[in-house]
Amino acid sequence: MDIRRYAAADLPGVLRLCAIEHWPSLLEDEARAHRALTAPGVTTMVAIGNGSLLGFAQLQGDGEIRAHLSLVAVDPAARRRGIGRDLLTLGLREAGGLRIDLITNIADGFYASLPHFRLNGYRLYADYSGPDRLRPEIVWKSGRKLPG
Ligand SMILES: CC(C)(COP(=O)(O)OP(=O)(O)OC[C@H]1O[C@@H](n2cnc3c(N)ncnc32)[C@H](O)[C@@H]1OP(=O)(O)O)[C@@H](O)C(=O)NCCC(=O)NCCS
C-alpha cells in the first residue's frame, strides 16, 4: 500500500469512488474536479494498492494550525484495513497543521475511532434558505431538482 499525494493520472480512480458513494460534485466536470483537488491550500492524498486507487482524502489547510476535511472514501472492498485512518494521518502531515475539522452526518464509527472531541457545526451556503430537511445534497441524491 502506498499513500501519496494525488496526481492527474489518479483522477479516474477518485471519480470511481465518488460514483460509488453517489457524490455528484466532482463527477459533474472532470477538469473542475482536477482543479479542486489541486487548488492552492488543498492537499489530496490517494491510497494505491496493486496498481489500483483504493482510497482518497481531500483536505484544505492553512499549513500551520488547522485543516478541514472535505472528502474521504475507501473502496468498499478495501475497508477496515486502516486505509482511511492512514489517509487522514498522512494527509494532516502533508497539509501541515495540528488538527482536522470536519462536518459529517455519516461514518460516525470511523471518526469516533480517531482521537477527537465533538463540536456542533453548520454548513453555510451562499443563497440557500430552505428548511434543513431539504438540504441540497439530499435533494440531489433523491433525483429532485435543486432549490434555486
Ligand atoms: C469512512 C471510511 C473512509 C473508513 O475507511 P476505512 O479504511 O474502512 O477505515 P479504517 O480501516 O482506517 O478504520 C479505522 C477505524 O475506524 C473504525 N471504523 C471504520 N469503519 C467503521 C464502521 N463502518 N463502523 C464502525 N467503526 C468503523 C474502526 O474502529 C476502525 O478500526 P478497526 O478496523 O481496527 O476496528 C470508509 O468506510 C468509507 O469510504 N465510507 C464511505 C464514504 C464515507 O462515509 N466517507 C466519510 C464521509 S466524507
The ligand as an SDF file (V2000), in Angstrom:
LIG
                    3D

 48 50  0  0  0  0  0  0  0  0999 V2000
  -15.3060    6.0090    6.4360 C   0  0  0  0  0  0  0  0  0  0  0  0
  -14.2740    5.2680    5.6000 C   0  0  0  0  0  0  0  0  0  0  0  0
  -13.4170    6.2520    4.8160 C   0  0  0  0  0  0  0  0  0  0  0  0
  -13.3600    4.4770    6.5740 C   0  0  0  0  0  0  0  0  0  0  0  0
  -12.3200    3.9040    5.8130 O   0  0  0  0  0  0  0  0  0  0  0  0
  -11.5810    2.5740    6.3000 P   0  0  0  0  0  0  0  0  0  0  0  0
  -10.3270    2.4390    5.5220 O   0  0  0  0  0  0  0  0  0  0  0  0
  -12.5230    1.4200    6.2460 O   0  0  0  0  0  0  0  0  0  0  0  0
  -11.3010    2.9130    7.8270 O   0  0  0  0  0  0  0  0  0  0  0  0
  -10.1490    2.2720    8.7360 P   0  0  0  0  0  0  0  0  0  0  0  0
   -9.8860    0.8670    8.3210 O   0  0  0  0  0  0  0  0  0  0  0  0
   -8.9800    3.2000    8.7520 O   0  0  0  0  0  0  0  0  0  0  0  0
  -10.8850    2.2880   10.1450 O   0  0  0  0  0  0  0  0  0  0  0  0
  -10.2400    2.7650   11.3080 C   0  0  0  0  0  0  0  0  0  0  0  0
  -11.1760    2.5070   12.4630 C   0  0  0  0  0  0  0  0  0  0  0  0
  -12.3830    3.2380   12.2760 O   0  0  0  0  0  0  0  0  0  0  0  0
  -13.4850    2.4830   12.8190 C   0  0  0  0  0  0  0  0  0  0  0  0
  -14.4150    2.1800   11.7310 N   0  0  0  0  0  0  0  0  0  0  0  0
  -14.1680    2.2120   10.4050 C   0  0  0  0  0  0  0  0  0  0  0  0
  -15.2810    1.9050    9.7120 N   0  0  0  0  0  0  0  0  0  0  0  0
  -16.2410    1.6740   10.6300 C   0  0  0  0  0  0  0  0  0  0  0  0
  -17.6080    1.3230   10.5310 C   0  0  0  0  0  0  0  0  0  0  0  0
  -18.2210    1.1380    9.3320 N   0  0  0  0  0  0  0  0  0  0  0  0
  -18.3080    1.1520   11.6770 N   0  0  0  0  0  0  0  0  0  0  0  0
  -17.7160    1.3210   12.8750 C   0  0  0  0  0  0  0  0  0  0  0  0
  -16.4160    1.6620   13.0250 N   0  0  0  0  0  0  0  0  0  0  0  0
  -15.6930    1.8370   11.9150 C   0  0  0  0  0  0  0  0  0  0  0  0
  -12.8860    1.2170   13.4100 C   0  0  0  0  0  0  0  0  0  0  0  0
  -12.5990    1.4660   14.7740 O   0  0  0  0  0  0  0  0  0  0  0  0
  -11.6190    1.0720   12.6140 C   0  0  0  0  0  0  0  0  0  0  0  0
  -10.6380    0.3400   13.2680 O   0  0  0  0  0  0  0  0  0  0  0  0
  -10.6930   -1.2870   13.2620 P   0  0  0  0  0  0  0  0  0  0  0  0
  -10.9900   -1.7330   11.8540 O   0  0  0  0  0  0  0  0  0  0  0  0
   -9.3190   -1.6810   13.7460 O   0  0  0  0  0  0  0  0  0  0  0  0
  -11.8030   -1.6630   14.2030 O   0  0  0  0  0  0  0  0  0  0  0  0
  -14.9370    4.2240    4.6550 C   0  0  0  0  0  0  0  0  0  0  0  0
  -15.8210    3.4100    5.4050 O   0  0  0  0  0  0  0  0  0  0  0  0
  -15.7130    4.8640    3.5250 C   0  0  0  0  0  0  0  0  0  0  0  0
  -15.1660    5.1630    2.4680 O   0  0  0  0  0  0  0  0  0  0  0  0
  -17.0290    5.0880    3.7420 N   0  0  0  0  0  0  0  0  0  0  0  0
  -17.8700    5.6730    2.6940 C   0  0  0  0  0  0  0  0  0  0  0  0
  -17.5520    7.1320    2.4780 C   0  0  0  0  0  0  0  0  0  0  0  0
  -17.7280    7.9290    3.7710 C   0  0  0  0  0  0  0  0  0  0  0  0
  -18.6150    7.7120    4.5590 O   0  0  0  0  0  0  0  0  0  0  0  0
  -16.8170    8.9130    3.9500 N   0  0  0  0  0  0  0  0  0  0  0  0
  -16.8200    9.7650    5.1240 C   0  0  0  0  0  0  0  0  0  0  0  0
  -17.6840   10.9460    4.9560 C   0  0  0  0  0  0  0  0  0  0  0  0
  -16.9740   12.2140    3.9180 S   0  0  0  0  0  0  0  0  0  0  0  0
  1  2  1  0
  2  3  1  0
  2  4  1  0
  2 36  1  0
  4  5  1  0
  5  6  1  0
  6  7  2  0
  6  8  1  0
  6  9  1  0
  9 10  1  0
 10 11  2  0
 10 12  1  0
 10 13  1  0
 13 14  1  0
 14 15  1  0
 15 16  1  0
 15 30  1  0
 16 17  1  0
 17 18  1  0
 17 28  1  0
 18 19  1  0
 18 27  1  0
 19 20  2  0
 20 21  1  0
 21 22  1  0
 21 27  2  0
 22 23  1  0
 22 24  2  0
 24 25  1  0
 25 26  2  0
 26 27  1  0
 28 29  1  0
 28 30  1  0
 30 31  1  0
 31 32  1  0
 32 33  2  0
 32 34  1  0
 32 35  1  0
 36 37  1  0
 36 38  1  0
 38 39  2  0
 38 40  1  0
 40 41  1  0
 41 42  1  0
 42 43  1  0
 43 44  2  0
 43 45  1  0
 45 46  1  0
 46 47  1  0
 47 48  1  0
M  END
$$$$
